[in-house]
Amino acid sequence: MQIGVVFPQTEIGPDAGAVRAYGERVQQLGFRHLLAYDHVLGADPAVHQGWNGPYDVSTMFHEPLVLFGYLAAVTRLELVTGIIILPQRQTALVAKQAAEVDLLTGGRFRLGVGLGWNSVEYEALGKDFSDRGRRADEQVELLRRLWTEPSITFNGVNERVTGAGIAPLPVQRPIPIWFGAQSTAAYKRAGRLGDGWFPQVPPGPKLDAARAIVEQAAIAADRDPGAIGMEGRVSWTGDTAKLVDQADRWRQAQASHLSVNTMGTGLTSVDQHLVALEQVADELGLTPDR
């Protein structure tokens, strides 16, 4: 089980030096990948009365793909979007940006995608919120063709490319696409189309039920369910013994990947996040990168 970290998007601050220090140190500690959350815009609660989303206009988010271009120059970590909100973006532009990140990392990139929940972002980016799931399926097909063929013609319901392509193509052809999933429709999409998925439930009956849907959808699509990766997530709360136990549960559930999240626990500096991760790395027995 490959173990990585969740980039502390909402707490790391705007300083580029802190971003670099964080990336370099988690690599030294033996973590293998860095996963970043995504939001382009936050809603202003003063305008959107009754707003109850987990983030708003005051919540900081670094843009993942630009961030990864920077981190690719200073670390050897695998970089993972977990997730970017695909249907609110132009597909060809995502394909181009992802290909560039893949090149800069030497093929150490996974594109995690999802549908999102914030209609305010969709409006601002000029995309329809109501049919985002249907459009995502077509986007995935187009992404994979753009990453593997020098010139394509694609006539879909929502996407059209006529005799055009990306140069240079990425190292990975195609780049792995993983799905954020927390509904039956999303589980089916992950099984039908995904190289992997990010469950939003812990190991136990709910995960077993979700995985069954993923596997059934994969079989129905004539795919090998055993080839679909699964990345769990554990949160550091100051109790490293509890975190190790949770990591073991994900290992027993046969997760291929695991991310450690330190956000939302009262840590107020990059150094505090790194101290917590030092404890986690030690307890999990990670091999330091020298």
ROFI-275792 format. One line per field, with one value per residue (C-alpha): residue in three letters; residue number from 1; z, y, x. Coordinates in steps of 0.02 Angstrom, whole numbers, plus 50000, padded with zeros to 5 digits. Each point is the difference from the previous one (the first is absolute). Layout:
residu (ALA  ...)
num (NUM  ...)
up (Z  ...)
north (Y  ...)
east (X  ...)
//
This chain:
residu (MET  GLN  ILE  GLY  VAL  VAL  PHE  PRO  GLN  THR  GLU  ILE  GLY  PRO  ASP  ALA  GLY  ALA  VAL  ARG  ALA  TYR  GLY  GLU  ARG  VAL  GLN  GLN  LEU  GLY  PHE  ARG  HIS  LEU  LEU  ALA  TYR  ASP  HIS  VAL  LEU  GLY  ALA  ASP  PRO  ALA  VAL  HIS  GLN  GLY  TRP  ASN  GLY  PRO  TYR  ASP  VAL  SER  THR  MET  PHE  HIS  GLU  PRO  LEU  VAL  LEU  PHE  GLY  TYR  LEU  ALA  ALA  VAL  THR  ARG  LEU  GLU  LEU  VAL  THR  GLY  ILE  ILE  ILE  LEU  PRO  GLN  ARG  GLN  THR  ALA  LEU  VAL  ALA  LYS  GLN  ALA  ALA  GLU  VAL  ASP  LEU  LEU  THR  GLY  GLY  ARG  PHE  ARG  LEU  GLY  VAL  GLY  LEU  GLY  TRP  ASN  SER  VAL  GLU  TYR  GLU  ALA  LEU  GLY  LYS  ASP  PHE  SER  ASP  ARG  GLY  ARG  ARG  ALA  ASP  GLU  GLN  VAL  GLU  LEU  LEU  ARG  ARG  LEU  TRP  THR  GLU  PRO  SER  ILE  THR  PHE  ASN  GLY  VAL  ASN  GLU  ARG  VAL  THR  GLY  ALA  GLY  ILE  ALA  PRO  LEU  PRO  VAL  GLN  ARG  PRO  ILE  PRO  ILE  TRP  PHE  GLY  ALA  GLN  SER  THR  ALA  ALA  TYR  LYS  ARG  ALA  GLY  ARG  LEU  GLY  ASP  GLY  TRP  PHE  PRO  GLN  VAL  PRO  PRO  GLY  PRO  LYS  LEU  ASP  ALA  ALA  ARG  ALA  ILE  VAL  GLU  GLN  ALA  ALA  ILE  ALA  ALA  ASP  ARG  ASP  PRO  GLY  ALA  ILE  GLY  MET  GLU  GLY  ARG  VAL  SER  TRP  THR  GLY  ASP  THR  ALA  LYS  LEU  VAL  ASP  GLN  ALA  ASP  ARG  TRP  ARG  GLN  ALA  GLN  ALA  SER  HIS  LEU  SER  VAL  ASN  THR  MET  GLY  THR  GLY  LEU  THR  SER  VAL  ASP  GLN  HIS  LEU  VAL  ALA  LEU  GLU  GLN  VAL  ALA  ASP  GLU  LEU  GLY  LEU  THR  PRO  ASP  ARG)
num (1  2  3  4  5  6  7  8  9  10  11  12  13  14  15  16  17  18  19  20  21  22  23  24  25  26  27  28  29  30  31  32  33  34  35  36  37  38  39  40  41  42  43  44  45  46  47  48  49  50  51  52  53  54  55  56  57  58  59  60  61  62  63  64  65  66  67  68  69  70  71  72  73  74  75  76  77  78  79  80  81  82  83  84  85  86  87  88  89  90  91  92  93  94  95  96  97  98  99  100  101  102  103  104  105  106  107  108  109  110  111  112  113  114  115  116  117  118  119  120  121  122  123  124  125  126  127  128  129  130  131  132  133  134  135  136  137  138  139  140  141  142  143  144  145  146  147  148  149  150  151  152  153  154  155  156  157  158  159  160  161  162  163  164  165  166  167  168  169  170  171  172  173  174  175  176  177  178  179  180  181  182  183  184  185  186  187  188  189  190  191  192  193  194  195  196  197  198  199  200  201  202  203  204  205  206  207  208  209  210  211  212  213  214  215  216  217  218  219  220  221  222  223  224  225  226  227  228  229  230  231  232  233  234  235  236  237  238  239  240  241  242  243  244  245  246  247  248  249  250  251  252  253  254  255  256  257  258  259  260  261  262  263  264  265  266  267  268  269  270  271  272  273  274  275  276  277  278  279  280  281  282  283  284  285  286  287  288  289  290)
up (50000  49943  50132  49962  50072  49971  49959  50136  49874  50119  50129  49913  49950  49845  50027  49862  50117  50119  49855  49950  50178  50024  49840  50030  50180  49969  49867  50124  50127  49877  49939  49819  49933  50030  49972  49978  50014  49877  49996  49874  50087  50170  50026  50103  50140  50007  49824  50005  50149  50098  49928  50090  49893  50084  49912  49955  49922  50146  49984  49914  49860  49893  49822  49991  49825  50012  50174  49929  49868  50144  50108  49853  49999  50184  50044  49928  50076  49901  49984  50010  49979  50125  49916  49866  49950  49820  49927  50045  49894  49814  49961  49873  50120  50141  49881  49956  50180  50061  49861  50051  50183  49947  49896  50138  50128  49884  50004  50187  49987  50029  49946  50130  49939  50068  49973  50144  50100  49980  49868  50029  49922  49850  49965  50009  49884  49874  50020  50035  50174  49964  49873  50069  50024  49823  49930  50106  49915  49830  50069  50060  49829  49918  50126  49966  49813  50014  50106  49882  49822  49915  49904  50034  49937  50135  49977  50164  50075  50093  49935  49827  49936  49814  49941  50149  50137  50143  49977  50092  50057  50182  50064  50055  49854  50068  50167  50136  50041  50175  50060  50159  50047  50131  49911  49905  49835  50041  50052  49834  49906  50090  49957  49820  49961  50140  50025  50186  50124  50162  50121  50119  50129  50119  49994  50055  49934  49906  49909  49961  49924  49899  49936  49946  49890  49927  49963  49923  49887  49947  49956  49903  49900  49966  50112  50134  50169  50078  49893  50072  50138  50161  50108  50179  50114  50185  50104  50131  50161  50118  50036  49892  50067  49937  49831  49985  50040  49866  49875  50040  49966  49828  49969  50049  49882  49863  49963  49874  50067  50159  50036  50170  50030  50131  49961  50119  50159  50069  49922  49965  49904  49867  50131  50109  49854  49968  50182  49999  49840  50075  50140  49874  49889  50149  50064  49827  49976  49841  49928  49999  49833  50012)
north (50000  50163  50136  50186  50163  50119  50171  50118  50113  50105  50025  50010  50183  50093  49993  49903  49961  49911  49898  49947  49960  49893  49901  49971  49945  49877  49918  49989  49918  49859  50046  49953  50117  50166  50021  50172  50053  50124  50151  50142  50121  50018  50067  50158  49959  50183  49983  49818  50006  49837  49937  49840  49930  49943  50138  50180  50153  50016  49821  49987  49876  49989  49949  49817  49986  50161  49947  49833  50085  50083  49844  49896  50105  49977  49823  49825  49969  49929  50142  49966  50108  49940  50062  50134  50042  49944  50054  50183  50002  49999  49821  50037  50123  49872  49875  50123  50050  49821  49946  50138  49947  49820  50053  50108  49859  49866  49907  50017  50069  49940  50105  49981  50072  50028  50095  50124  50076  50188  50071  50174  49941  49923  50163  50103  49879  49999  49818  49917  49923  49894  49878  49988  49812  49962  50119  49925  49830  50079  50106  49845  49921  50157  50021  49826  50025  50166  49918  49854  50063  50141  50059  49960  50040  49984  50038  49976  50067  50139  49989  50029  49993  50003  49941  50063  49932  50032  50016  49940  49850  49947  49866  49892  49962  50016  50087  49901  50072  49971  50044  50079  49897  50015  49947  49849  50093  50049  49822  49935  50134  49952  49817  50035  50130  50022  49942  50025  50081  50098  49931  50124  49868  49904  49813  49901  49958  50165  49979  49819  50052  50140  49888  49869  50130  50053  49820  49956  50152  49952  49822  50066  50109  49849  50069  49915  50066  49943  50126  50149  50088  50063  50141  50018  50149  50018  50158  50044  50056  49990  49815  49912  49829  50026  50056  49846  49891  50087  49979  49814  49989  50075  49879  49855  50070  49984  50185  50032  50176  50099  50187  50081  50160  50127  50140  50055  49945  50168  50003  50181  49991  49896  49946  49931  49900  49930  49954  49903  49911  49957  49908  49913  49948  49929  49902  49933  49945  50100  49994  50175  50068  50040)
east (50000  50078  49986  49992  49936  49857  50070  49933  49914  49898  50137  50170  49983  50059  50189  50088  50144  49882  49929  50174  50053  49846  50026  50184  49976  49858  50109  50145  49884  49963  49827  49976  49868  49915  49813  49921  49818  49926  49887  50014  49882  49920  49825  49972  49875  49951  49932  49942  49884  49990  50165  50051  50141  50161  50098  49963  50082  50123  50065  50170  50030  50158  49957  50056  50070  50101  50056  50057  50106  50094  50012  50060  50159  50040  49939  49989  49829  49857  49875  49814  49845  49874  49896  49987  49822  50004  49831  50027  50159  50038  50050  50136  50082  49997  50080  50138  50035  49999  50117  50121  49997  50029  50151  50073  49983  50067  49835  49966  49824  49823  49852  49863  49835  49826  49839  50006  49858  50022  49883  50074  50164  49911  49909  50159  50092  49859  49949  49833  49985  49846  50073  50178  49998  49947  50130  50140  49985  50031  50142  50093  49989  50066  50142  50065  49997  50091  50135  50030  49972  50097  49847  49818  49827  49867  49816  49910  49841  50091  50179  50070  50179  50037  50170  50100  50111  50122  50187  50096  49900  50018  50119  49853  49887  49870  50021  49908  49829  49932  49825  49939  49847  49865  49840  49937  50017  50179  50045  49934  50097  50160  49976  49953  50133  50127  50177  49966  49882  50000  49868  49920  49957  50117  50033  49849  49827  49977  50166  49960  49833  50079  50140  49874  49915  50168  50047  49832  50009  50176  49947  49849  50120  50113  50137  50106  49941  50163  50094  49905  50098  49923  50068  49944  50024  50039  50003  50130  49917  50149  49970  50128  49953  49824  50065  50110  49850  49898  50142  50005  49813  50027  50142  49888  49868  50133  50015  50138  50031  49972  50010  50029  49903  50057  49877  49864  50087  50056  50174  50047  50164  50087  50126  49860  49930  50173  50029  49837  50051  50170  49908  49888  50145  50092  49849  49960  50181  50029  50175  50077  50057  50185)
//
